Amino acid sequence: MNKITSSLMQDRQFRRYFTFLLSFCLLLFIITILFAHTLTNSAKSMLLSHDEAIASSLIKQGVSENVIAQALTGNNDAHTQEGADFLMKIGLHPTLETKFLPHLHHFHRRILASSCAVILPVCLLLIVASLLFMHRREQLYLRACTVIENYISNDYTYRLPQTDEGAVYQMFSSVDRLATMLQAHNEVQQQSKIFLRNTISDISHQLKTPLAALSMYQEIMENEPDQTAVIQKFAAKTGLALRRMEQLIGSMLKITRLDAGNIVFDKQSCRLCELISQAISELTTRAASEHKTIVLDGSADDMLLCDPAWTGEAIGNIVKNALDHTNLGGTIRILWDSSPLTTRIQISDDGEGIAPEDIHHIFKRFYRSSKSSDMPGIGLGLPLAKSIVEGQSGTISVQSSPHMGTTFTLLFP
């Protein structure tokens, strides 16, 4: 009970109404005392007036003043049957209507008027105060209903009133927290829908070109069934298109799973030199065939806590990008070092560099600058590397100047 009362008293409107009720009860108590005093004085006046009329009548009849005084001021408890019979004989009995007793009738009308004059304003005050309290509560509830209807319509620009304490405002606060959770959930769903739509759009757009090429190659081979050289030529092109599609789909699946948070990185401590050597093992042959050099520079004892497979793929994608944009005889340098807070991996090349208008877009999916449109690739290597590094709480940045080469910096905590 005390807990409920304490909760109610936290509500400012209820406190005001309760204070009014206490004041009203005190006022009613004072009015009752004053009314009882007034009623007593009125009864006294009526009795004195009645006794005065009796005394005047008896004096006119010659009755002795001693007898009259004894009758009016004597023992009023000395009731006798003779007196009752006499009063009955002259028509004065308990069932007699008040209107036939002038003094009592006048007293009754006076008391009734006084009671109405006191009770009606008091009742009116109570009714007005109660209606005002209920009106304010009704406005509060209507406002809350409007805000909740907006929540139902996915409009979270409004908030429920929380300017006071009490059970009602605690409920409003809980509803607001629920609305915030729903808003966050809706935003996540919306972002997921946009992400899915963009992913499907990207995949369909990127698959159009190799699919069209495959369709054309297949038609050419069907029309030239006896031309072995033609069939071999376009069979080789078909293989390249299929491998490009396989690479595209594989990369899109990886980056989509990373962005969706479905990849759990299996972090383990590994030597940086071994990790980088394994990451570029398949690229050394290409570098040699293109007369390019990959130089490793770092301590053999440096360790990195990471997922070796995914981190190796990110490093390999960056090195592959460097090979794509480095001229014959160029050099790709991979440098790493450690500090108490971070481990840094730098991958630099001495190629043509990145144009200022392109450097802010190189991590976007499928982005290809106008200067690299004739180079192999699908524009997913760098975005995938970025997702892998950031998925392990790392950062990736790039510095480049035209004709001065490019440097990618990977920082891991």
C-alpha positions as CSV (number, residue, x, y, z in Angstrom):
1,M,0.0,0.0,0.0
2,N,2.8,2.4,0.9
3,K,4.6,1.6,-2.3
4,I,1.5,2.3,-4.4
5,T,0.9,5.6,-2.5
6,S,4.5,6.6,-3.0
7,S,4.3,5.9,-6.7
8,L,1.1,7.9,-7.0
9,M,2.6,10.9,-5.1
10,Q,5.4,11.1,-7.7
11,D,2.8,12.3,-10.2
12,R,2.7,16.1,-10.1
13,Q,-0.9,16.2,-11.3
14,F,-2.0,13.7,-8.8
15,R,-0.1,15.5,-6.0
16,R,-1.9,18.7,-6.9
17,Y,-5.3,16.9,-6.9
18,F,-4.5,15.2,-3.6
19,T,-3.5,18.5,-2.1
20,F,-6.7,20.0,-3.3
21,L,-8.7,17.1,-1.7
22,L,-6.9,17.6,1.6
23,S,-7.7,21.3,1.5
24,F,-11.2,20.5,0.6
25,C,-11.7,18.1,3.5
26,L,-10.2,20.7,5.9
27,L,-12.5,23.4,4.4
28,L,-15.5,21.0,4.7
29,F,-14.6,20.3,8.4
30,I,-14.4,24.0,9.1
31,I,-17.7,24.6,7.3
32,T,-19.3,21.8,9.3
33,I,-18.2,23.4,12.6
34,L,-19.4,26.8,11.6
35,F,-22.7,25.4,10.3
36,A,-23.3,23.5,13.6
37,H,-22.6,26.7,15.5
38,T,-25.0,28.6,13.2
39,L,-27.6,25.9,13.5
40,T,-27.4,26.0,17.3
41,N,-27.8,29.8,17.3
42,S,-30.8,29.5,15.0
43,A,-32.4,26.8,17.2
44,K,-31.8,29.0,20.2
45,S,-33.4,32.0,18.5
46,M,-36.4,29.9,17.4
47,L,-36.9,28.5,21.0
48,L,-36.6,32.0,22.5
49,S,-39.1,33.4,20.0
50,H,-41.5,30.5,20.8
51,D,-41.1,31.0,24.5
52,E,-41.6,34.7,24.1
53,A,-44.8,34.1,22.2
54,I,-46.1,31.7,24.9
55,A,-45.1,34.1,27.7
56,S,-46.8,37.0,26.0
57,S,-50.0,35.0,25.5
58,L,-50.1,33.8,29.1
59,I,-49.5,37.3,30.5
60,K,-52.4,38.6,28.5
61,Q,-54.5,35.8,30.1
62,G,-53.5,37.0,33.6
63,V,-51.3,34.0,34.4
64,S,-48.9,34.8,37.2
65,E,-45.3,35.5,36.1
66,N,-44.0,33.0,38.6
67,V,-46.1,30.3,37.1
68,I,-44.9,31.2,33.6
69,A,-41.3,31.4,34.7
70,Q,-41.5,28.0,36.4
71,A,-43.1,26.5,33.2
72,L,-40.5,27.9,30.9
73,T,-37.4,27.4,33.1
74,G,-38.4,24.5,35.2
75,N,-37.5,20.8,34.9
76,N,-38.1,20.1,31.2
77,D,-37.8,16.4,31.8
78,A,-41.0,16.4,33.9
79,H,-43.2,14.9,31.2
80,T,-46.7,13.6,32.2
81,Q,-49.4,11.8,30.3
82,E,-51.8,14.7,31.0
83,G,-49.5,17.0,29.2
84,A,-49.2,14.7,26.2
85,D,-53.0,14.2,26.1
86,F,-53.5,18.0,26.3
87,L,-51.2,18.6,23.3
88,M,-52.9,15.8,21.4
89,K,-56.2,17.4,22.2
90,I,-55.2,20.7,20.7
91,G,-53.6,19.0,17.6
92,L,-50.0,19.0,18.6
93,H,-48.6,15.6,17.9
94,P,-45.4,14.1,16.4
95,T,-47.1,13.4,13.0
96,L,-48.2,17.0,12.6
97,E,-46.7,18.6,9.4
98,T,-44.1,21.2,10.0
99,K,-46.0,23.9,8.0
100,F,-48.6,24.0,10.8
101,L,-45.9,25.0,13.3
102,P,-45.0,28.5,12.3
103,H,-41.8,28.8,14.3
104,L,-40.5,25.4,13.3
105,H,-41.5,25.9,9.7
106,H,-39.6,29.2,9.6
107,F,-36.6,27.4,11.2
108,H,-36.8,24.6,8.7
109,R,-36.8,27.0,5.7
110,R,-33.9,29.0,7.2
111,I,-31.8,25.9,7.8
112,L,-32.6,24.5,4.3
113,A,-31.5,27.8,2.7
114,S,-28.3,28.0,4.7
115,S,-27.5,24.4,3.9
116,C,-28.0,24.9,0.1
117,A,-25.9,28.1,0.3
118,V,-23.0,26.2,1.8
119,I,-23.2,22.8,0.2
120,L,-23.8,23.8,-3.4
121,P,-20.7,26.0,-3.8
122,V,-18.6,23.3,-2.0
123,C,-20.0,20.6,-4.3
124,L,-19.5,22.8,-7.4
125,L,-15.8,23.4,-6.3
126,L,-15.2,19.7,-6.0
127,I,-16.8,18.9,-9.3
128,V,-14.9,21.7,-11.1
129,A,-11.6,20.6,-9.6
130,S,-12.3,16.9,-10.5
131,L,-13.3,17.8,-14.0
132,L,-10.1,19.9,-14.4
133,F,-8.0,17.0,-13.2
134,M,-9.7,14.5,-15.5
135,H,-9.5,16.9,-18.4
136,R,-5.8,17.3,-18.0
137,R,-5.4,13.5,-17.8
138,E,-7.6,13.1,-20.9
139,Q,-5.4,15.6,-22.8
140,L,-2.3,13.7,-21.7
141,Y,-3.8,10.3,-22.8
142,L,-5.0,11.8,-26.1
143,R,-1.5,13.2,-26.8
144,A,0.0,9.8,-25.9
145,C,-2.4,8.1,-28.3
146,T,-1.5,10.4,-31.1
147,V,2.2,9.8,-30.6
148,I,1.7,6.0,-30.4
149,E,-0.4,6.2,-33.7
150,N,2.6,7.9,-35.2
151,Y,4.9,5.1,-34.0
152,I,2.5,2.6,-35.6
153,S,2.9,4.5,-38.9
154,N,6.7,4.4,-38.5
155,D,6.9,8.1,-37.7
156,Y,9.3,8.4,-34.8
157,T,9.8,12.2,-34.9
158,Y,7.6,12.7,-31.9
159,R,8.2,11.6,-28.3
160,L,5.9,10.9,-25.4
161,P,5.9,13.5,-22.6
162,Q,8.4,12.6,-19.9
163,T,8.7,15.9,-18.0
164,D,7.4,14.5,-14.7
165,E,7.6,11.4,-12.4
166,G,5.0,8.8,-11.6
167,A,3.6,5.6,-13.0
168,V,2.1,7.2,-16.1
169,Y,5.3,8.9,-17.1
170,Q,7.3,5.7,-16.3
171,M,5.0,3.9,-18.7
172,F,5.6,6.6,-21.3
173,S,9.3,6.2,-20.9
174,S,9.0,2.5,-21.4
175,V,6.9,3.0,-24.6
176,D,9.5,5.5,-25.9
177,R,12.3,3.0,-25.3
178,L,10.3,0.4,-27.2
179,A,9.7,2.8,-30.0
180,T,13.5,3.5,-30.2
181,M,14.2,-0.2,-30.4
182,L,11.6,-0.6,-33.2
183,Q,13.0,2.4,-35.0
184,A,16.5,0.9,-34.9
185,H,15.1,-2.5,-36.0
186,N,13.3,-0.8,-38.9
187,E,16.4,1.0,-39.9
188,V,18.5,-2.2,-39.9
189,Q,15.8,-3.9,-42.0
190,Q,15.7,-1.0,-44.4
191,Q,19.5,-1.0,-44.7
192,S,19.5,-4.8,-45.2
193,K,16.9,-4.3,-48.0
194,I,19.0,-1.6,-49.6
195,F,22.1,-3.7,-49.2
196,L,20.4,-6.7,-50.8
197,R,19.0,-4.7,-53.6
198,N,22.3,-3.1,-54.4
199,T,24.1,-6.4,-54.2
200,I,21.7,-8.0,-56.6
201,S,21.9,-5.0,-58.9
202,D,25.7,-5.1,-58.9
203,I,25.9,-8.8,-59.5
204,S,23.3,-8.7,-62.4
205,H,25.1,-5.7,-63.9
206,Q,28.5,-7.3,-63.8
207,L,27.2,-10.7,-65.1
208,K,25.6,-9.1,-68.2
209,T,28.9,-8.6,-70.1
210,P,30.4,-12.1,-69.6
211,L,27.0,-13.8,-70.2
212,A,26.6,-11.8,-73.4
213,A,30.1,-12.8,-74.5
214,L,29.4,-16.4,-73.7
215,S,26.2,-16.3,-75.7
216,M,28.1,-14.8,-78.7
217,Y,31.0,-17.3,-78.4
218,Q,28.5,-20.2,-78.3
219,E,26.7,-18.9,-81.3
220,I,30.0,-18.5,-83.3
221,M,31.1,-22.1,-82.4
222,E,27.7,-23.5,-83.4
223,N,28.0,-21.7,-86.8
224,E,31.6,-22.9,-87.4
225,P,31.5,-26.6,-86.3
226,D,34.2,-27.6,-88.8
227,Q,36.6,-24.8,-88.1
228,T,38.9,-26.2,-85.4
229,A,41.0,-23.0,-85.0
230,V,37.8,-20.9,-84.6
231,I,36.4,-23.3,-82.0
232,Q,39.7,-23.4,-80.1
233,K,40.0,-19.7,-80.1
234,F,36.5,-19.1,-78.8
235,A,36.7,-22.0,-76.4
236,A,39.6,-20.3,-74.8
237,K,37.6,-17.0,-74.6
238,T,34.8,-19.0,-73.1
239,G,37.1,-20.3,-70.4
240,L,38.3,-16.8,-69.6
241,A,34.7,-15.5,-69.4
242,L,33.8,-18.4,-67.1
243,R,36.8,-17.8,-64.9
244,R,35.9,-14.1,-64.7
245,M,32.3,-15.0,-63.7
246,E,33.6,-17.5,-61.1
247,Q,36.0,-14.8,-59.7
248,L,33.2,-12.2,-59.7
249,I,30.7,-14.5,-57.9
250,G,33.2,-15.7,-55.4
251,S,34.3,-12.2,-54.6
252,M,30.8,-10.9,-54.3
253,L,29.8,-13.8,-52.0
254,K,32.8,-13.1,-49.8
255,I,32.3,-9.3,-49.6
256,T,28.5,-9.8,-49.0
257,R,29.1,-12.2,-46.2
258,L,31.7,-9.8,-44.6
259,D,29.3,-6.9,-44.8
260,A,26.4,-8.9,-43.4
261,G,28.6,-10.0,-40.4
262,N,28.3,-13.7,-41.2
263,I,32.1,-14.2,-41.1
264,V,33.7,-15.1,-37.8
265,F,37.4,-14.4,-38.0
266,D,39.5,-17.2,-36.5
267,K,42.3,-15.1,-35.0
268,Q,45.6,-16.6,-34.1
269,S,49.1,-15.3,-33.6
270,C,51.3,-15.8,-36.7
271,R,54.6,-14.6,-38.1
272,L,54.2,-11.7,-40.4
273,C,57.0,-12.8,-42.8
274,E,55.3,-16.2,-43.2
275,L,51.8,-14.7,-43.6
276,I,53.0,-12.3,-46.3
277,S,55.1,-14.9,-48.1
278,Q,52.1,-17.2,-48.3
279,A,49.8,-14.4,-49.4
280,I,52.0,-13.5,-52.5
281,S,53.2,-17.0,-53.3
282,E,50.9,-17.2,-56.4
283,L,51.9,-13.7,-57.5
284,T,55.6,-14.2,-57.6
285,T,55.5,-16.2,-60.8
286,R,53.4,-13.4,-62.5
287,A,55.8,-10.8,-61.2
288,A,58.8,-12.7,-62.6
289,S,57.1,-13.1,-66.0
290,E,56.3,-9.4,-66.1
291,H,59.9,-8.5,-65.0
292,K,58.6,-6.9,-61.8
293,T,60.2,-7.3,-58.4
294,I,58.5,-7.9,-55.0
295,V,60.7,-6.9,-52.1
296,L,59.9,-7.9,-48.5
297,D,61.3,-5.7,-45.7
298,G,60.6,-6.5,-42.0
299,S,61.6,-8.4,-39.0
300,A,61.2,-12.1,-39.0
301,D,60.1,-12.1,-35.4
302,D,57.2,-9.7,-35.8
303,M,53.9,-11.3,-34.9
304,L,50.3,-10.4,-35.8
305,L,47.0,-11.6,-34.2
306,C,44.7,-12.1,-37.2
307,D,42.8,-14.6,-39.3
308,P,45.7,-15.9,-41.6
309,A,43.5,-16.9,-44.5
310,W,41.4,-13.8,-44.7
311,T,44.3,-11.4,-44.0
312,G,46.4,-13.2,-46.6
313,E,43.7,-12.7,-49.1
314,A,43.5,-8.9,-48.3
315,I,47.3,-8.6,-48.7
316,G,47.2,-10.6,-51.9
317,N,44.5,-8.4,-53.4
318,I,46.5,-5.3,-52.7
319,V,49.7,-6.7,-54.2
320,K,47.7,-7.9,-57.3
321,N,46.4,-4.4,-57.7
322,A,50.0,-3.0,-57.4
323,L,51.1,-5.5,-60.1
324,D,48.3,-4.4,-62.4
325,H,49.3,-0.7,-62.1
326,T,53.1,-1.1,-62.2
327,N,55.1,-0.9,-65.5
328,L,57.5,-3.5,-66.6
329,G,60.6,-3.6,-64.4
330,G,58.8,-1.9,-61.6
331,T,59.1,-2.8,-57.9
332,I,56.5,-3.6,-55.3
333,R,57.8,-3.2,-51.7
334,I,56.1,-4.8,-48.7
335,L,57.3,-3.4,-45.4
336,W,56.1,-4.2,-41.9
337,D,56.9,-3.2,-38.4
338,S,55.4,-3.4,-34.9
339,S,54.9,-1.1,-32.0
340,P,53.4,-1.7,-28.5
341,L,50.0,-0.5,-29.9
342,T,49.8,-1.4,-33.6
343,T,51.2,-3.5,-36.3
344,R,51.7,-1.8,-39.6
345,I,52.0,-3.3,-43.1
346,Q,52.8,-1.0,-46.1
347,I,52.5,-2.1,-49.7
348,S,54.1,0.4,-52.1
349,D,54.7,0.4,-55.8
350,D,56.4,2.8,-58.2
351,G,53.7,2.8,-60.8
352,E,51.6,5.5,-62.4
353,G,49.8,6.4,-59.2
354,I,46.2,7.3,-58.7
355,A,44.6,10.4,-60.0
356,P,43.3,12.9,-57.3
357,E,39.7,12.5,-58.6
358,D,39.9,8.7,-58.3
359,I,41.6,8.3,-54.9
360,H,38.4,8.8,-52.9
361,H,36.6,6.1,-54.9
362,I,39.0,3.2,-55.1
363,F,37.4,1.3,-52.3
364,K,34.0,1.4,-53.9
365,R,32.7,-1.8,-55.5
366,F,33.2,-2.2,-59.2
367,Y,34.9,1.2,-59.4
368,R,37.3,1.4,-62.3
369,S,39.0,4.7,-63.3
370,S,39.1,5.7,-66.9
371,K,42.8,5.1,-67.0
372,S,42.5,1.4,-65.9
373,S,39.6,0.4,-68.1
374,D,41.9,-1.7,-70.3
375,M,43.4,-3.6,-67.4
376,P,42.1,-6.9,-66.0
377,G,40.0,-7.0,-62.9
378,I,36.4,-6.5,-61.8
379,G,36.9,-3.8,-59.2
380,L,36.3,-5.9,-56.1
381,G,39.8,-6.6,-54.9
382,L,40.3,-3.4,-52.9
383,P,36.7,-3.3,-51.4
384,L,37.2,-6.9,-50.3
385,A,40.5,-6.1,-48.7
386,K,39.0,-3.1,-46.9
387,S,36.1,-5.2,-45.5
388,I,38.6,-7.9,-44.3
389,V,40.9,-5.4,-42.5
390,E,38.1,-3.4,-40.9
391,G,36.3,-6.6,-39.9
392,Q,39.3,-7.4,-37.7
393,S,39.2,-3.9,-36.1
394,G,42.0,-2.7,-38.4
395,T,42.2,0.3,-40.8
396,I,43.4,0.7,-44.3
397,S,44.5,4.0,-46.0
398,V,46.1,5.0,-49.3
399,Q,48.5,7.7,-50.3
400,S,49.3,8.4,-54.0
401,S,50.5,11.0,-56.4
402,P,50.4,10.8,-60.2
403,H,53.6,9.2,-61.6
404,M,54.9,8.8,-58.1
405,G,53.5,5.5,-57.1
406,T,51.0,4.4,-54.5
407,T,51.3,3.2,-50.9
408,F,48.6,1.2,-49.0
409,T,48.9,1.2,-45.2
410,L,47.3,-1.5,-43.1
411,L,47.1,-0.9,-39.3
412,F,46.1,-3.7,-36.9
413,P,45.7,-3.2,-33.2
